[in-house]
Amino acid sequence: MALQPISDNDFFWHMVVGNRVWLDKIIPNHELYSWASGKSWVAHEWLTEAIMYKLGPVGCITIMLVIFLGLYILMAKMLRVKFKKIFDFKLLYLLMMCVFFKVTGPRPYIISLVFFAYLIYVLFSYIDKEKKADKLIWTLPVLQILWVNFHGGSSSMIYIFILGTLMCHYFLKLLPWRNERFMQNILDKKQVKTLVIVFFLSILATCINPFGYKMLLYPFSNMTDSSMTSYIMEWNSPSFHGVLGIYIFVMIAIPLFNLILQHKNMKFHEVAFQLLMFYMCLKSQRFIGMYGIYSTWNLGKYFFVTDDMMDVLKKPFIKYQKYIYGVSCGILVLFAALIGHRQVSSFKSVGLIDNDGFYSDKAVEKLIEIKPERLFNDYSQGGYLLYKLNEYKALDDVKIFAYGLGDVFSNDILPDAMNLSNLYTNPRSIIEKYDFDCLITTKKYPLHYFLDECDDYKLVYEDDMCYIYVRV
């Protein structure tokens, strides 16, 4: 399902930045492509961007398939899925997550997903005293070096989870009472010592990046940025309206439902982190994927449908076991074939990149002809516009206004761009603030209605997708 044409706006500006990193052998420390910014910038995804550029669209799609395969293998191991059973309801949650991740295109964030799955699998296996994890736990500082350079925005997870585990351990030791179901002891002395060492090694590893110690706190800045969480859709709280909203609600609710129904004694940190991840995914839908990945551990270890219950449920179907297994496999194969056919058809119809909904090539060519000095563009279109300007070798001729660097633009350009495109506030005040000499916008935004009524701007280009206005 991940095999589909690229339509993620962020992919395009990541490719442009990767081009700069790879060819010029520099790691940007300030914003490069907006005429209105030039602010300092922590390019925390620089390594992924360079690799994305070198791989190209085909390579990015291919490597994304490999990454998701690794992610699903880790999730299946944490779920403890038994594929030979007639029914293993835990497999349904894995399939739900597969469908959810279908909306994700090639971008640095997907690397964080597989890193996060590895972290949970190794750390919690070590806490449960599984021998295989005694050596794997020492790979976490190495993972941290990779994480902070591939996608530093999520690289705090290792030291957050280790510190959180230690805090849960000492919190339980201080309590004068115990709840046997949810407050089992967590660590022995050797484990405490090991985790403290790994914690400090991970802190040191975080500093092994072009921006040094700044990356220790950088991941927290985005979550406290009210502008990003208000204006950028992936940072919004999830909406439970419509079919997709119900689907997401069910996916979030299942692990909590399981937490209530299961009767095993859980370790305190497992409950605490489940609630923490639940809070994070309600605060920002960006964390729904990580919430689902984390939940596979608790679902696999504490699934409320016990073996005895399974024996009762499957008893009427025992004599049909081979047929049910065969039909189930057939349905999965048929479903995979249908999805594959649909995805291949989409490649045939639109190619590797689905540019439907983005600025047209002719509109970009018109901008290059105009060569505006103070261009306005819709925030959601900025990444693709950069990609096309780079393709036309016109990045030096046309500087754009805004694109996907929400952390850089959050205090001014991001809210102003969104407010102007959607006419949320007085458009005249924003236009005068930046003194735009040219504006390009799409038909889905109401801005063009306002510009049609302005005497100081005239329409110089129009197609079935977008409009370009210049100052007269």
PLY file of the C-alpha trace (Angstrom):
ply
format ascii 1.0
element vertex 472
property float x
property float y
property float z
element edge 471
property int vertex1
property int vertex2
end_header
0.00 0.00 0.00
2.98 2.30 0.40
3.69 1.84 -3.31
1.93 4.89 -4.73
2.73 8.11 -6.60
4.31 10.82 -4.47
1.93 13.63 -3.53
3.26 14.72 -0.13
4.15 18.42 -0.32
6.96 18.01 2.21
8.72 15.48 -0.01
9.47 18.17 -2.58
11.25 20.70 -0.39
13.16 17.88 1.31
14.47 16.95 -2.15
15.55 20.55 -2.83
17.37 20.81 0.50
18.97 17.41 -0.12
20.18 18.70 -3.48
21.91 21.58 -1.71
23.44 19.35 0.98
24.69 16.72 -1.48
26.04 18.95 -4.24
27.33 21.90 -2.22
28.55 19.78 0.72
26.99 22.17 3.23
24.49 21.67 6.03
22.29 24.79 6.19
22.13 26.70 9.45
19.71 29.31 8.12
16.67 29.25 5.85
17.68 29.44 2.16
14.72 29.92 -0.14
12.32 32.52 1.30
12.96 36.18 0.47
11.10 37.13 3.67
13.04 34.99 6.13
16.73 34.10 6.20
16.28 33.10 9.84
18.40 30.54 11.66
17.34 26.96 11.02
18.14 23.62 12.63
18.27 21.29 9.60
17.65 18.22 11.74
16.79 15.99 8.75
19.88 16.85 6.70
21.17 13.28 6.32
17.83 11.88 5.18
17.38 14.77 2.75
20.78 14.17 1.17
19.99 10.46 0.75
16.53 11.26 -0.65
18.06 13.52 -3.27
20.63 10.89 -4.26
18.01 8.14 -4.46
15.52 10.19 -6.48
11.75 9.56 -6.52
12.06 5.88 -7.57
14.67 5.17 -4.90
12.64 6.99 -2.25
9.55 4.91 -2.97
11.63 1.72 -2.93
13.44 2.49 0.31
10.12 3.48 1.90
8.81 -0.02 1.15
11.88 -1.53 2.85
11.45 0.74 5.89
7.79 -0.15 6.28
8.58 -3.85 5.90
11.05 -3.55 8.78
8.48 -1.63 10.80
5.77 -4.23 10.28
8.14 -7.06 11.22
8.98 -5.31 14.50
5.30 -4.62 15.18
4.40 -8.26 14.49
7.13 -9.40 16.93
5.81 -7.04 19.62
2.24 -8.20 18.99
3.44 -11.80 19.29
1.25 -12.67 16.32
0.78 -16.39 15.73
0.17 -16.61 12.01
-0.72 -20.33 12.11
-3.76 -19.80 14.34
-7.24 -19.86 12.82
-7.91 -16.56 14.54
-5.41 -14.17 16.04
-7.30 -10.96 16.63
-4.05 -9.10 17.28
-3.32 -9.43 13.57
-6.30 -7.17 12.89
-4.59 -4.32 14.75
-1.46 -4.79 12.65
-3.60 -4.62 9.49
-5.29 -1.47 10.79
-1.89 0.15 11.28
-0.85 -0.88 7.77
-3.89 0.89 6.34
-3.24 3.95 8.53
0.37 4.27 7.32
-0.86 4.22 3.71
-1.31 8.00 3.91
2.42 8.51 4.59
4.68 9.44 1.70
8.50 9.35 1.48
9.73 11.71 4.19
12.22 11.65 7.08
9.51 11.03 9.66
8.98 7.42 8.57
12.53 6.60 9.68
11.59 7.75 13.17
8.72 5.25 13.15
10.98 2.23 12.65
13.57 3.64 15.09
10.79 4.09 17.66
9.58 0.51 17.15
13.14 -0.77 17.65
13.48 1.33 20.82
10.30 -0.08 22.37
11.15 -3.65 21.39
14.71 -3.52 22.77
14.09 -1.44 25.90
11.01 -3.30 27.08
12.50 -6.70 26.21
15.49 -5.76 28.38
13.22 -4.71 31.25
11.45 -8.08 30.95
14.87 -9.76 31.24
14.86 -11.39 27.85
18.43 -12.58 27.16
18.45 -11.36 23.56
18.12 -7.79 24.84
21.16 -7.88 27.16
23.40 -6.93 24.24
20.83 -5.08 22.15
20.32 -2.49 24.90
23.83 -1.19 24.17
22.83 -0.45 20.58
20.54 2.38 21.70
23.31 5.04 21.90
24.36 4.04 18.37
20.72 4.30 17.29
20.63 7.75 18.87
23.48 8.97 16.65
21.56 7.83 13.58
18.24 9.17 14.84
19.48 12.67 15.63
20.92 13.03 12.12
18.17 11.29 10.14
15.22 12.93 11.91
16.34 14.91 14.93
12.84 16.24 15.56
11.84 12.93 17.18
15.23 11.91 18.53
14.37 12.63 22.16
12.40 9.38 22.46
15.34 7.26 23.64
16.28 9.35 26.63
12.62 10.18 27.40
11.70 6.49 27.61
14.78 5.48 29.60
14.35 8.40 32.01
10.63 7.69 32.27
11.30 4.04 33.08
13.74 5.00 35.84
11.28 7.55 37.23
8.51 4.93 37.31
10.86 2.54 39.11
11.75 5.01 41.86
8.19 6.29 42.11
7.05 2.75 42.96
9.82 2.37 45.54
8.64 5.52 47.31
5.00 4.43 47.46
3.91 2.96 50.81
1.36 0.71 49.06
1.09 -1.41 45.95
-1.65 -2.16 43.46
-0.83 -5.69 42.35
-2.43 -5.27 38.94
-0.70 -2.11 37.73
2.24 -1.53 40.05
4.63 -4.42 39.64
8.30 -3.78 40.40
10.22 -2.86 37.28
14.01 -3.08 37.60
16.75 -4.84 39.53
20.01 -3.12 40.53
21.92 -4.29 37.47
19.20 -3.00 35.16
19.15 0.37 36.90
22.91 0.70 36.49
22.77 -0.32 32.83
19.92 2.06 31.99
21.64 4.98 33.72
24.78 4.35 31.66
22.79 3.96 28.42
20.86 7.14 29.28
24.01 9.25 29.61
25.59 7.65 26.54
22.43 8.54 24.61
22.64 12.13 25.84
26.23 12.32 24.60
25.24 10.63 21.34
22.57 13.29 20.78
25.32 15.90 20.55
27.02 14.10 17.65
25.38 16.14 14.91
26.07 19.41 13.05
24.15 21.43 15.67
25.67 19.90 18.79
23.90 20.21 22.13
21.03 22.23 20.61
19.42 18.97 19.52
18.87 17.96 23.16
15.99 20.43 23.48
15.03 21.02 19.87
12.40 18.21 19.71
10.45 19.83 22.52
10.22 23.23 20.83
7.75 22.08 18.17
5.26 20.66 20.65
5.20 23.94 22.58
4.77 26.01 19.42
1.10 27.06 19.36
1.39 28.40 15.81
2.46 25.04 14.38
-0.18 23.10 16.31
-2.83 25.57 15.12
-1.99 26.03 11.44
-0.26 22.82 10.29
-2.73 19.97 9.79
-0.43 17.13 10.84
0.24 18.95 14.13
-3.49 19.48 14.84
-5.44 17.35 17.26
-7.15 14.47 15.44
-10.69 14.92 14.15
-13.07 12.03 14.73
-15.61 13.19 12.14
-16.34 11.13 9.03
-15.27 7.60 8.16
-11.54 8.30 8.58
-12.20 9.92 11.96
-14.12 6.87 13.17
-11.34 4.62 11.90
-8.72 6.61 13.83
-10.91 6.62 16.94
-11.24 2.82 16.85
-7.49 2.46 16.33
-6.81 4.67 19.36
-9.55 3.11 21.50
-8.63 -0.58 21.05
-5.44 -0.45 23.22
-7.29 1.45 25.97
-10.22 -0.97 25.77
-7.73 -3.83 26.09
-6.10 -2.13 29.08
-9.44 -2.18 30.91
-10.47 -5.73 30.00
-7.22 -7.64 30.47
-6.61 -9.23 33.89
-2.85 -9.77 33.95
-0.52 -7.87 36.26
1.06 -5.08 34.23
4.25 -3.22 34.95
3.73 0.38 35.94
5.85 1.89 33.18
3.84 0.07 30.52
0.62 1.68 31.75
2.27 5.08 32.24
3.71 5.19 28.72
0.40 4.01 27.22
-1.30 7.00 28.83
1.53 9.35 27.82
1.31 8.27 24.18
-2.49 8.55 24.35
-2.13 12.16 25.50
0.41 12.90 22.78
-1.77 11.54 19.98
-4.76 13.55 21.22
-2.60 16.67 21.35
-1.25 16.10 17.83
-2.32 13.54 15.23
1.34 13.37 14.22
1.81 10.97 17.17
-0.98 8.55 16.24
1.52 6.35 14.40
3.85 6.16 17.40
0.89 5.53 19.69
-0.13 2.58 17.53
3.42 1.24 17.43
3.75 1.48 21.20
0.35 -0.16 21.67
1.51 -3.29 19.86
3.74 -4.08 22.83
0.92 -3.97 25.38
-1.55 -5.70 23.06
0.93 -8.48 22.38
1.83 -9.01 26.01
-1.53 -8.37 27.69
-4.20 -9.11 25.09
-7.53 -9.61 26.86
-8.54 -12.55 24.65
-6.74 -15.39 26.45
-5.88 -18.81 25.04
-8.81 -20.32 26.97
-11.18 -17.80 25.44
-9.71 -18.53 22.01
-10.32 -22.26 22.49
-13.98 -21.58 23.25
-14.36 -19.19 20.31
-12.77 -21.47 17.75
-14.30 -24.75 18.99
-17.29 -24.64 16.55
-14.89 -24.02 13.67
-12.23 -26.66 14.40
-13.39 -29.06 11.69
-13.34 -26.22 9.17
-9.89 -25.02 10.24
-8.09 -25.79 6.97
-10.83 -24.22 4.88
-10.99 -21.07 7.01
-7.23 -20.74 6.93
-7.18 -21.18 3.16
-10.04 -18.74 2.57
-8.44 -16.17 4.89
-5.13 -16.42 3.05
-6.98 -16.20 -0.25
-8.81 -13.05 0.84
-5.54 -11.45 1.94
-3.86 -12.35 -1.35
-6.86 -11.04 -3.31
-6.89 -7.84 -1.27
-3.15 -7.38 -1.84
-3.61 -8.03 -5.57
-6.44 -5.49 -5.82
-4.43 -2.88 -3.95
-1.39 -3.63 -6.10
-3.43 -3.31 -9.30
-4.85 -0.01 -8.11
-1.44 1.34 -7.20
0.11 0.26 -10.51
-2.79 1.88 -12.35
-2.18 5.11 -10.46
1.45 5.09 -11.60
0.33 4.58 -15.19
-2.12 7.48 -15.01
-0.07 10.10 -13.14
3.53 8.84 -13.11
5.91 8.81 -10.15
4.75 12.21 -8.91
1.09 13.10 -8.56
1.07 16.86 -9.11
-2.70 17.16 -9.18
-3.60 20.02 -6.84
-0.23 21.76 -7.10
0.73 24.80 -9.16
0.80 23.96 -12.87
4.04 23.89 -14.86
2.85 26.80 -17.02
2.14 28.87 -13.91
5.66 28.21 -12.63
7.08 29.17 -16.03
5.08 32.41 -15.86
6.58 33.20 -12.46
10.08 32.67 -13.85
9.22 35.06 -16.67
7.91 37.70 -14.23
10.85 37.29 -11.79
9.05 38.76 -8.78
11.11 40.10 -5.90
8.43 39.82 -3.22
6.33 36.83 -4.23
3.43 35.44 -2.19
2.62 31.74 -2.47
0.27 29.49 -0.51
2.07 27.76 2.36
0.85 24.29 1.35
2.14 24.79 -2.20
5.61 26.07 -1.32
7.41 22.72 -1.33
6.25 21.78 -4.83
6.97 25.30 -6.11
10.56 25.00 -4.84
10.87 21.59 -6.50
9.76 22.96 -9.87
11.95 26.06 -9.61
14.91 23.80 -8.86
13.96 21.63 -11.85
13.97 24.75 -14.04
17.24 25.91 -12.39
15.50 29.11 -11.31
15.97 29.09 -7.54
18.27 32.11 -7.79
15.81 33.98 -10.01
12.66 33.46 -7.93
12.61 33.46 -4.14
9.35 32.20 -2.68
7.48 33.28 0.45
6.66 30.17 2.48
7.05 26.39 2.49
7.09 23.50 4.97
9.58 24.86 7.54
6.96 25.39 10.20
9.51 25.74 13.00
11.30 28.58 11.17
8.19 30.40 9.97
5.95 29.82 12.99
6.06 33.30 14.51
5.15 35.31 11.42
5.26 33.82 7.92
3.27 30.66 8.74
0.26 32.39 10.36
0.36 35.27 7.86
0.47 32.91 4.86
-2.40 30.79 6.18
-4.47 33.82 7.16
-4.00 35.47 3.78
-4.75 32.37 1.68
-7.92 31.66 3.65
-8.88 35.30 4.36
-9.05 34.55 8.08
-7.97 38.10 8.94
-7.80 41.43 7.13
-5.90 40.55 3.92
-4.99 44.15 3.18
-2.92 44.47 6.36
-0.87 41.37 5.50
-0.34 42.47 1.89
0.86 45.88 3.05
3.07 44.31 5.73
5.07 42.34 3.13
4.53 44.65 0.14
3.98 41.74 -2.28
4.65 42.54 -5.93
3.22 39.21 -7.13
0.80 36.66 -5.68
0.13 33.11 -6.85
-2.75 31.15 -5.35
-4.95 28.18 -6.15
-8.67 27.99 -6.76
-9.28 26.15 -3.50
-8.33 29.25 -1.50
-10.64 32.31 -1.39
-7.76 34.79 -1.74
-8.33 35.16 -5.50
-11.82 36.57 -4.87
-10.31 39.38 -2.83
-7.58 40.07 -5.38
-10.15 40.28 -8.19
-11.61 43.30 -6.40
-8.27 45.05 -5.80
-7.38 48.00 -8.05
-3.66 47.70 -7.31
-3.31 44.10 -8.55
-4.22 42.62 -11.90
-4.63 39.05 -13.08
-1.87 38.10 -15.53
-2.27 34.32 -15.60
-5.12 31.87 -15.03
-5.66 28.18 -15.66
-7.97 25.51 -14.27
-5.74 25.28 -11.21
-4.32 28.63 -10.15
-4.08 32.40 -10.57
-1.17 34.84 -10.73
-1.60 38.52 -9.88
0.99 41.31 -10.20
1.02 44.76 -8.71
0.16 47.58 -11.13
0 1
1 2
2 3
3 4
4 5
5 6
6 7
7 8
8 9
9 10
10 11
11 12
12 13
13 14
14 15
15 16
16 17
17 18
18 19
19 20
20 21
21 22
22 23
23 24
24 25
25 26
26 27
27 28
28 29
29 30
30 31
31 32
32 33
33 34
34 35
35 36
36 37
37 38
38 39
39 40
40 41
41 42
42 43
43 44
44 45
45 46
46 47
47 48
48 49
49 50
50 51
51 52
52 53
53 54
54 55
55 56
56 57
57 58
58 59
59 60
60 61
61 62
62 63
63 64
64 65
65 66
66 67
67 68
68 69
69 70
70 71
71 72
72 73
73 74
74 75
75 76
76 77
77 78
78 79
79 80
80 81
81 82
82 83
83 84
84 85
85 86
86 87
87 88
88 89
89 90
90 91
91 92
92 93
93 94
94 95
95 96
96 97
97 98
98 99
99 100
100 101
101 102
102 103
103 104
104 105
105 106
106 107
107 108
108 109
109 110
110 111
111 112
112 113
113 114
114 115
115 116
116 117
117 118
118 119
119 120
120 121
121 122
122 123
123 124
124 125
125 126
126 127
127 128
128 129
129 130
130 131
131 132
132 133
133 134
134 135
135 136
136 137
137 138
138 139
139 140
140 141
141 142
142 143
143 144
144 145
145 146
146 147
147 148
148 149
149 150
150 151
151 152
152 153
153 154
154 155
155 156
156 157
157 158
158 159
159 160
160 161
161 162
162 163
163 164
164 165
165 166
166 167
167 168
168 169
169 170
170 171
171 172
172 173
173 174
174 175
175 176
176 177
177 178
178 179
179 180
180 181
181 182
182 183
183 184
184 185
185 186
186 187
187 188
188 189
189 190
190 191
191 192
192 193
193 194
194 195
195 196
196 197
197 198
198 199
199 200
200 201
201 202
202 203
203 204
204 205
205 206
206 207
207 208
208 209
209 210
210 211
211 212
212 213
213 214
214 215
215 216
216 217
217 218
218 219
219 220
220 221
221 222
222 223
223 224
224 225
225 226
226 227
227 228
228 229
229 230
230 231
231 232
232 233
233 234
234 235
235 236
236 237
237 238
238 239
239 240
240 241
241 242
242 243
243 244
244 245
245 246
246 247
247 248
248 249
249 250
250 251
251 252
252 253
253 254
254 255
255 256
256 257
257 258
258 259
259 260
260 261
261 262
262 263
263 264
264 265
265 266
266 267
267 268
268 269
269 270
270 271
271 272
272 273
273 274
274 275
275 276
276 277
277 278
278 279
279 280
280 281
281 282
282 283
283 284
284 285
285 286
286 287
287 288
288 289
289 290
290 291
291 292
292 293
293 294
294 295
295 296
296 297
297 298
298 299
299 300
300 301
301 302
302 303
303 304
304 305
305 306
306 307
307 308
308 309
309 310
310 311
311 312
312 313
313 314
314 315
315 316
316 317
317 318
318 319
319 320
320 321
321 322
322 323
323 324
324 325
325 326
326 327
327 328
328 329
329 330
330 331
331 332
332 333
333 334
334 335
335 336
336 337
337 338
338 339
339 340
340 341
341 342
342 343
343 344
344 345
345 346
346 347
347 348
348 349
349 350
350 351
351 352
352 353
353 354
354 355
355 356
356 357
357 358
358 359
359 360
360 361
361 362
362 363
363 364
364 365
365 366
366 367
367 368
368 369
369 370
370 371
371 372
372 373
373 374
374 375
375 376
376 377
377 378
378 379
379 380
380 381
381 382
382 383
383 384
384 385
385 386
386 387
387 388
388 389
389 390
390 391
391 392
392 393
393 394
394 395
395 396
396 397
397 398
398 399
399 400
400 401
401 402
402 403
403 404
404 405
405 406
406 407
407 408
408 409
409 410
410 411
411 412
412 413
413 414
414 415
415 416
416 417
417 418
418 419
419 420
420 421
421 422
422 423
423 424
424 425
425 426
426 427
427 428
428 429
429 430
430 431
431 432
432 433
433 434
434 435
435 436
436 437
437 438
438 439
439 440
440 441
441 442
442 443
443 444
444 445
445 446
446 447
447 448
448 449
449 450
450 451
451 452
452 453
453 454
454 455
455 456
456 457
457 458
458 459
459 460
460 461
461 462
462 463
463 464
464 465
465 466
466 467
467 468
468 469
469 470
470 471
